[in-house]
Amino acid sequence: MKINELYGKSPDELQQELLALLRVQFSLRMQHATQQLTNTNQLRIVRRNIARTKTILSKKVNQS
């Protein structure tokens, strides 16, 4: 996910995006635990996208 796309979203949309990313992260962790995940780099990418989303969400909430 690109930073510009995240800045263009409202706080409610960012919250929905964050929930979706957390679900994906949980799914990837379960796949990793059961040895079904072949590309473990996906975990890192999702974790960083979660951090980006949280950062932009906190900036938008504090601005209001």
C-alpha positions in Angstrom: 0.0 0.0 0.0 1.3 3.4 -1.0 1.6 6.2 1.6 -0.3 8.6 -0.7 -3.3 6.2 -0.8 -3.4 6.1 3.0 -3.2 9.9 3.3 -6.2 10.2 1.0 -8.4 8.1 3.2 -10.6 9.3 6.1 -10.0 8.1 9.6 -12.9 5.6 9.4 -11.5 4.1 6.2 -8.1 3.9 7.8 -9.6 2.0 10.8 -11.3 -0.4 8.4 -8.0 -0.9 6.5 -6.2 -1.5 9.8 -8.7 -4.2 10.8 -8.3 -5.9 7.4 -4.5 -5.8 7.8 -4.7 -7.3 11.3 -6.9 -10.1 9.9 -4.4 -10.8 7.2 -1.5 -10.8 9.7 -3.3 -13.3 11.9 -4.0 -15.5 8.9 -0.3 -15.4 7.8 0.9 -16.2 11.3 -1.4 -19.2 11.4 -0.1 -20.4 8.0 3.5 -19.9 9.3 2.8 -21.9 12.4 1.4 -24.8 10.4 4.2 -24.7 7.9 1.9 -23.7 5.1 3.5 -20.3 4.4 6.1 -20.4 1.7 6.8 -16.7 1.4 7.6 -15.5 4.9 8.4 -12.0 3.6 4.7 -11.4 3.5 4.7 -11.2 7.3 7.2 -8.3 7.2 5.3 -6.5 4.5 2.0 -6.7 6.3 3.6 -5.7 9.6 5.0 -2.6 8.1 1.7 -1.7 6.4 0.0 -2.0 9.8 2.6 0.4 11.2 2.1 2.9 8.3 -1.6 2.8 8.8 -1.4 3.3 12.5 0.9 6.2 12.1 -1.2 8.0 9.6 -4.4 7.3 11.6 -2.9 8.8 14.7 -1.8 11.9 12.8 -5.2 12.4 11.4 -6.9 11.9 14.7 -4.6 14.3 16.5 -5.1 16.9 13.7 -8.9 17.0 14.3 
